[in-house]
Amino acid sequence: MNIDDLKAFIQVAEAGGYSRAAAKHRIAQSALSRRVARLESELGLRLVEREGRGVRLTGQGQLLVESSSRIFDEIEAVRRQMAEYSDEPRGEVTLAMPPTTAQVLAPLIAMEMSERYPEVRLHMLEGFSGTIHNWVVDGRVDLALLYEPEERSDIKLTPLVREPLYLFVAKSHRLKFPILQENDVVRFSDLPKVPLIMPNKSHSIRNMLERGAMERRLQLNVAFEVDGIRATKAMVQAGLGCTVSSYAAVYEDVDEGWLEAIQTQPPLTWTLSLEEPKNKDLGRAVTVVRSVILEKLQALKEGGYWKGRFLNRPVPSTVRQKTGGLKS
């Protein structure tokens, strides 16, 4: 069986048609048709039926798709295994991060990987923690940083940093919220007196706040629901409300004097963790990306840009010296 013919069949099956597969993979439609026809002739089976503008898999075609996924997984495992013998780590690594983490950490990781491991192709995804967790479970990503993840037997979970959360308010608009003028901290029981700008309920912080309010029989005042850190910060700066977030998400705005961080009482915290599949041979490329993540987190903490307490053994100082601070 020709592997290119099998790959062409899978591409057509996944795209649902020859033209869509040709456009997606930049292959001539006629070439795809020839390869699929040759595969059908070799197997003596009808694998696809043309249907309108697309194709429909036959029973045998569906069975071949399911079987072929295992074949290509094995081929990828062999490729990774052989890459272990090269002088430099090489291969593709998919890393997922939430927006608040990605805006600070992603450029540092990318620069470090480009300089030290140019043969590793890093693909980054951004999403909320619940979505990222599903990507790990589905095998879409090799490594993931996320907050308050769900524990599973097939996922390796490494807690990294326990971060404090703050209520952020625009300095120029603090007087609009009387409860924030009384103390240097805000009690959780007083949060309903503050209009909040928050993401939807699938977000870790929103879920945590809603759970805490429910336990205290309180009703939060979510004035605006916004799924985007830049829009949230702009609305806070405009005085439309306050938000609860980690320091890393808004450190530039705090440094420039736009936003002010107010501690909560009792203190609110969340935990940044590293997730990766347990039963997947990820190889040296993933190992070096993991090490760079830890190095950069440590550098950010030492530079004062990342608040919180590390929950695992710090990266050795001899390694950290290579990474520099935030501007590295």
HELIX and SHEET records of a PDB file:
HELIX    1   1 ILE A    3  ALA A   15  1                                  13    
HELIX    2   2 TYR A   18  HIS A   25  1                                   8    
HELIX    3   3 GLN A   29  LEU A   43  1                                  15    
HELIX    4   4 GLY A   59  ALA A   83  1                                  25    
HELIX    5   5 PRO A   99  ARG A  116  1                                  18    
HELIX    6   6 SER A  129  ASP A  138  1                                  10    
HELIX    7   7 LYS A  171  LYS A  176  5                                   6    
HELIX    8   8 ILE A  179  GLU A  182  1                                   4    
HELIX    9   9 PHE A  188  LYS A  193  5                                   6    
HELIX   10  10 SER A  204  GLU A  215  1                                  12    
HELIX   11  11 ILE A  229  GLN A  237  1                                   9    
HELIX   12  12 TYR A  247  ASP A  255  1                                   9    
HELIX   13  13 GLY A  283  GLU A  302  1                                  20    
HELIX   14  14 SER A  317  ARG A  320  1                                   4    
SHEET    1   A 2 VAL A  48  GLU A  51  0                                        
SHEET    2   A 2 GLY A  54  LEU A  57 -1                                        
SHEET    1   B 6 VAL A 120  GLU A 126  0                                        
SHEET    2   B 6 GLY A  91  MET A  97  1                                        
SHEET    3   B 6 LEU A 143  TYR A 147  1                                        
SHEET    4   B 6 LEU A 268  PRO A 277 -1                                        
SHEET    5   B 6 ILE A 155  ALA A 170 -1                                        
SHEET    6   B 6 THR A 243  SER A 246 -1                                        
SHEET    1   C 7 VAL A 120  GLU A 126  0                                        
SHEET    2   C 7 GLY A  91  MET A  97  1                                        
SHEET    3   C 7 LEU A 143  TYR A 147  1                                        
SHEET    4   C 7 LEU A 268  PRO A 277 -1                                        
SHEET    5   C 7 ILE A 155  ALA A 170 -1                                        
SHEET    6   C 7 LEU A 259  GLN A 265 -1                                        
SHEET    7   C 7 VAL A 185  ARG A 187  1                                        
SHEET    1   D 6 VAL A 120  GLU A 126  0                                        
SHEET    2   D 6 GLY A  91  MET A  97  1                                        
SHEET    3   D 6 LEU A 143  TYR A 147  1                                        
SHEET    4   D 6 LEU A 268  PRO A 277 -1                                        
SHEET    5   D 6 ILE A 155  ALA A 170 -1                                        
SHEET    6   D 6 ARG A 309  PHE A 310 -1                                        
SHEET    1   E 2 LEU A 196  MET A 198  0                                        
SHEET    2   E 2 VAL A 222  GLU A 225  1                                        
END                                                                             
